[in-house]
């Protein structure tokens, strides 16, 4: 069973924020353009990883 809190609560917002940073905010600043685009891309990639991790998440019963 997938975790909607991880996928839609963390993954999707990170992808959106990363895209805004890389494509909208980065080109407006000529001094730090590469750094802003790199950080935005990194946030977006981490958001995709969180999204996929949320889809693959399954609770396992604790056995002791």
C-alpha positions in Angstrom: 0.0 0.0 0.0 1.4 3.4 -1.0 1.9 6.3 1.4 -0.1 9.3 0.2 1.5 11.5 2.8 5.0 10.9 1.5 4.1 11.0 -2.2 1.7 13.9 -2.3 2.7 15.7 0.9 6.4 15.8 0.3 7.3 14.6 -3.2 5.0 16.7 -5.4 5.6 20.0 -3.5 9.4 19.4 -3.8 9.1 18.8 -7.5 7.0 22.0 -7.9 9.4 24.2 -5.8 12.4 22.8 -7.7 10.9 23.5 -11.1 10.0 27.1 -10.0 13.6 27.6 -8.8 15.2 26.1 -11.9 13.0 27.6 -14.6 11.6 30.8 -13.2 13.9 32.2 -10.5 17.2 31.0 -11.9 17.3 33.0 -15.2 16.3 36.2 -13.4 19.5 36.4 -11.4 22.5 36.7 -13.7 25.2 36.4 -10.9 24.0 33.1 -9.3 22.2 31.5 -12.3 24.1 28.2 -12.3 23.9 27.8 -8.5 20.1 28.5 -8.4 19.4 26.2 -11.3 21.5 23.4 -9.7 19.8 23.7 -6.3 16.4 23.8 -8.0 17.2 20.7 -10.1 18.5 18.9 -7.0 15.3 19.7 -5.0 13.2 18.4 -8.0 15.2 15.2 -8.3 14.9 14.6 -4.5 11.2 15.2 -4.8 10.9 12.5 -7.5 12.8 10.1 -5.2 10.4 10.9 -2.3 7.4 10.4 -4.6 8.6 7.0 -5.8 9.6 6.0 -2.2 6.0 6.9 -1.2 4.6 4.7 -3.9 6.8 1.8 -2.9 6.2 2.2 0.9 4.6 -0.7 2.6 4.0 -1.3 6.3 5.6 -4.5 7.5 4.4 -6.2 10.6 6.8 -6.2 13.5 7.9 -9.7 14.4 9.8 -10.4 17.5 
